[in-house]
Amino acid sequence: MPAGFGVPPKAKENRQLVEERVQEARAGQGVPETLTIEFRGLPKHVEVIDMPVTQLYYNPGTHRVRAQRSHDLLKDRALQDDPWSEESQDYLEYLLAATPADPSKPDPKFDELLESLREYKQNEPGLITRDGVLVNGNTRQAALKKLGVPSIRVGVLPASSTWDDVQAVELSLQLRPDRRRDYSYVNHLLALDEQVEAGRQLAEIAKNFQTTVPACERDGWILGQLRELIRRSENGNLALRLMDFENAKERLFELYRAYAKEYSKNKEQADLLREARLSAIVLGFAKTDVRCIESDFQVRFLDKRLPEYLQPTVPEAPAALKIPGLNRTVQAASPKVSIARALTDSVLKAKAVQVMGGQVPAEQLAEASEKISELEGVFEEAIEYAGKFVRERKKRLAAPDRVNDACKDLEQCITDLVLARGNNSLDEGAFDDALLNLRTILGRLSKEAAKSVQLPEEGVAWLRNVAAVDQ
């Protein structure tokens, strides 16, 4: 398997062992176990064999921990230089068992996998190259090793496989509808971006990722924003990392939708909305709080509450900027947008120091943490008043209000059921008829939501899944 990350030290030994076990599987009694994969655009059945866990290598290019590798920059650099060393393989094993948003903590989902393997053994085979590199099943291998299980069942890729094949097959297996553990959000973005960089059309990518072209466009925009935020957060040799935004998925979805809607009317207002919301996202505010931030947030609610020592310093900008190499100029950002960007930059740089924790001097960390705490307080007060303003402006009863009212009625229904059970007064037939009516209503609601919401988020996706299961 040329190119890519090269050949691991035990490659020759593994090729021989794989070939022996494939031949044993073919010669054995009964039907050999196979695994169906998509290989170079076509379905392919590959043999499944047992391999010692000590012989196999974690895939240094796996999308499973792509963003988390930056958790330890020295180990990441060592992994890039020599992916097959014991140190690099141990680092990959550590990341596979860690929480994506904070690799310093163990992942509860990994613990669930341990319990599943302990109780039910290995249900689905992994997949390896002939050199013994795991294409799929990296996390299972880490769990089996921790449990002390000596071997793992794996399918075997054809001998002609390249690193491009490895990446394509890994994605196709991960994106199957019956997958058990999704990539983390940022790693999903990186996997999608990798396909774009490879020159594939968005329609093809959307089909492979089982999503839509608008959703791919949204994800591309979000990844671009995150990379720009990282650049803007640079504070000496410190900077935020992609994995620091793992838990911001829903807030970034809403930002994209709000920004696109505002941009169609006024670019400056859209930029003001984006900067204010990005600051709130970096400060860790919840989705319901961030939702209250609109384009006038900074001027109307934030500036008057921001102490002078927290006011950003904005360098004077020219009225127009020259485009290098072209005899043309473009209008520079307005003063309002420049101030908003400067405040976001201030938040980003302080946050970059805070997230690095013990890697910075205690005095610098304390200063950054104090600044973040003060900014959180200012934003919290401003968001509270912004929320009141938004609610007063939207007093009319809209679709979300109807759903919230229905939720309150259902909560009361739960209480009524408990009381009815106590005195045996439930009319079971009438209750069943009411539930059938609820099922019909939810089906109709799902159809209208699908027509009205172009990029469904968690709630609408749940509703559509419920209706689909019922059908």
Secondary structure by P-SEA (a helix, b strand, c coil): cccccccccaaaaaaaaaaaaaaaaaacccccbbbbbbcccbbbbbbbbbbcccccccccccccccccccccaaaaaaaaaccccaaaaaaaaaaaaccccccccccaaaaaaaaaaaaccccbbbbbccccccccaaaaaaaaaaacccbbbbbbccccccaaaaaaaaaaaaacccccccccaaaaaaaaaaaaaacccaaaaaaaacccaaaaaaaaaaaaaaaaaaaaaccccccccccccccaaaaaaaaaaaaaaaaaccaaaaaaaaaaaaaaaaacccaaaaaaccccccccccccccccccbbbbccccccccccccccccccccaaaaaaaaaaaaaaaaaaaaaacccccaaaaaaaaaaaaaaaaaaaaaaaaaaaaaaaaaccccaaaaaaaaaaaaaaaaaaaaaaaaacccaaaaaaaaaaaaaaaaaaaaaaaaaccccccaaaaaaaaaaaaac
